[in-house]
C-alpha cells in the first residue's frame, strides 16, 4: 500500500491505491480476500470492475514489485507422498 508505483498509477487513474492493487490481482486471475467491514471500503473494493490497468502499468508492476507466494506448500511435501518438492507441487511454477 506504500508503493510509490501503486500510488502513481492510482493518482493517474483517479482510483485508490487499494483499488489498483485489487485490480492488479484480479487481472492476474488470482483470488484475493479482503477483510474490511467498513461499508465505504467495501464499496470501493467493488469499484475495481469496469476499468483495466494498461499493459504498460501491468509490466511496470511486474518488474518493480516483487512477487511471491504467501504459502509455498511445504507441508504437502513428503518423501512418501505424491509431491517430493515444492517445484513439483507447483508444476515448476515456484
FENUR-V360332 format. One record per residue. N is the residue number from 1. OMEGA is omega in degrees with one decimal (none if undefined). Layout:
n->{N/N}
omega->{OMEGA/OMEGA}
This chain:
n->{1/2/3/4/5/6/7/8/9/10/11/12/13/14/15/16/17/18/19/20/21/22/23/24/25/26/27/28/29/30/31/32/33/34/35/36/37/38/39/40/41/42/43/44/45/46/47/48/49/50/51/52/53/54/55/56/57/58/59/60/61/62/63/64/65/66/67/68/69/70/71/72/73/74/75/76/77/78/79/80/81/82/83/84/85/86/87/88/89/90/91/92/93/94}
omega->{-179.7/-178.0/176.2/179.6/177.0/178.9/179.2/-179.8/179.5/179.9/-178.9/-177.0/-177.0/-179.2/174.2/176.5/179.3/179.5/178.4/180.0/179.5/179.2/178.7/177.7/-179.3/-178.1/176.0/-179.0/179.5/178.9/176.5/179.0/176.5/-174.3/-175.5/171.8/177.2/-174.1/179.7/177.8/178.9/176.4/178.7/178.9/179.2/-178.4/174.5/179.6/176.0/174.8/-178.3/169.5/179.3/175.5/178.2/177.1/-179.3/179.7/178.2/178.4/-179.4/-176.3/-171.1/-179.9/-177.1/-180.0/174.9/176.2/174.8/-179.2/-176.4/178.3/-177.5/-178.1/179.5/-178.9/179.6/175.3/-177.7/-176.2/-178.3/-178.7/-176.9/-179.6/177.4/177.8/179.2/178.4/-177.0/179.3/178.3/-178.0/-176.5/none}
